[in-house]
Amino acid sequence: MRRSFALAGLLLALIGVPGAPLIAQPTGVVQSDILVLDPERLLNETLYGQRLLAGIQSDRDNLVAYNRRIEAELEDEEKSLTDRRKTLSAEEFRDLANTFDQKVQQLRQDSERMSRDLERQREVAPLQFMRVIEPVLADILSDSGGVVIMDVRAVLLRSGVADITDLATERINAQIGEGPENGPARNVVTPPKPAGD
């Protein structure tokens, strides 16, 4: 996540407009060449960021529930196979055991793939978020007469009045809300439904 935010910080730096004229600035916007904000706070405190994070958490909860269900089903199937062993020939039992082992391996691979997909979603979310809110930040940069917006965590010493996180949160919520319906799509991680559903 921190690596993703570092990339997002680089994106913010590229928004700068050197030489922007200082004209009739909107009330409440600090005038400064260098502005700072906290991308992690934006992601967690804006409506759009909360929607992205809630979607990822929902996928995670679904995956955890799926893994638990599969684990219980495999335990039952293994017990049933063990109980049937004394009624089967060695060859019949071996074939059933091999089939069961292949099923376990396939389910494990499926679970690992969905976990990787979910991790990629978690890493991509901050960058997707920054792409959507970039126009709002560009407007703040222009309104302030600034030349760069920096990630607050990359600044050792700063003036509190140059932090635009609260202002950015207000504008993002007002202008973007929970995010564009036709904006960048999040790839939903959906575990298979139980057989018979």
N, C-alpha and C positions, 0 to 999 in steps of 0.2 A: 504494500500500500504506500509506504513512504517513497519508494522508487517512482510510483505512478505520480505522486504529488510533486516529486522533483521535476518530472517531465512537464507536469502542469505548470510549475513555476516558470519553466523555460518558455512555455507558450505565452504566459503573461508578459514576460519581458519583451516578446516579439510584437506585442500589441502597440508599443510605444510609437508616438508620432512626434519626432523631433521637430522643433521649431513651431509648434502649435501656437497660434496667436492667443494672447490673453485679452479676451473681450467679454463683455457682459456675462459674468459667471453666475450660475444658479445659486440661490441662497442655500447655505448649509453644506456646500462642497468646499473642502479645504483646498487652498491654493498652494501647490507644492510641485516641484519638478519630479520628486520621487515619492511614490505612494506605496504603501504596503498593505497586504491583506492576508488573511489566514484561510487558505483553500479548504482545509479540513473542517473548519467551522462552517464555511459556506455549504459544504456538502451535507453536514449534519443539521444545519439550522434552516436551510431554505426548503420550501415545499417540494421543489423538484428534486433536490438532493435526497430528502427524506423518502420520496417515492422510489427513487432508484435503490436506496439502501433497503427499503421495506421489501421490494421485489426480490432482492438477493437473499434476504433473510428468509422469506417465504420459500424460495427454492431450497435453501439449506434445510429448513424444517421438513420439507417434503422428502428430501433425500435421506435425512436421518430416519424418518418414519418408514421409508421404503426399505432401508437397510435392516431395520429391526424386524419388519414383517418377513423379509426374505430369510433372515437368520432363523426365525421361529419356524418357518415352513421347511427349511432344510433340516432342522433338528428333528421335526416330526417325520420327515421322509426318511432320514437316516435310521431313526428308531424303528420305523415300519419295516425297513429293509433288513435290519438286524433281527427283528422278530420272525421274519419270513425265512431266514437263512436255513433253519432246520427242516423246512419243507421243500427246499430247492436242491437241485443237484449242484455240484461244485461249479460246473460250467455255467448253469443258469444264474447262479449267484454272482459269479465273476462278471458276466455280461451286464447284469443289473448294476453292480458296483461300479463298473467302468463308465456306464452311462451316467450314473449319479455323479461321479467325479468330474466328468466333462461338463455337466450342468453347473456344478459348483464353480469350476474354473471360469465358465462363461459369465456367470452372474458376478463373480469377483471382478472380471475385466470390465463389465458394464458399469459396476459401481465405481471403479477407479476412474473410468472415462468421464462419468458424470461429475465426480469430484474435481477432476482437472478442469472440466468446462466451467464449473461453478467458481473455481479459483481464478480462472481467466476473466470471468465476469466481474469479480471483485476487483481485479487489477485494472480493468478497462473502465470501470464506472467513473473514476475521477476525471479521466481524459474525456470521456463522452460528456460529462457534466460541464467541463471547461469549454468544450466546443460550442455547446448550446448557449452558455451565458456570456461568451466572449463579446457579443455586441453591447451588452449592458455595461461590461467593464470598459470597453472602448469609449462609451459615452461618458462615463465617470472620468476617465483619463482626459478626454477632451474638455469636459466642464472644469476640471481642476487646472488646466494648462500644464499638465504634467508630461513627462517624456517616458516614464517607465512605471510599471507596477511590479513589485517584488513580493515573493513569498516571505512572510514575516519571519519564518524560521531560518531564513538565510541571512538575516540582518542581526548583527551583534548589538549595535546601539541604534536607537530610533526615538523619534518624537511621537508621543501618543496621538497627536492631532493628525498625523499623516496616515493613520490606520483607517482604511475605508471599509473594513469588513462589515460593520453594522449598516453603513449606507448601501453597500452592495447587496446585502441580504434583503433590505427593504425594497430596493429597486427590482431585484430578481423576482421576489415574491409578487410584486405589483405587475411586472411586465410579462413574466413567464409562468408564474403560478406553479402548477405541478408538472409543467413541461409540455412541449408541443406534442400533439397527438400523432403527427406525421414526422416527428423528429427521429434521431438515431435510435434504432430498435435495440432492445436488450434481448439477447438470445436466452429464452427461458429454458432452464434445465428441468425436464419433466420425466420423472421415473415412470416406467411402465405400470399400468394399472393391473390389479390382481386378475387372474383368469376368471371369467364369468361375470365381470363388472360390466 
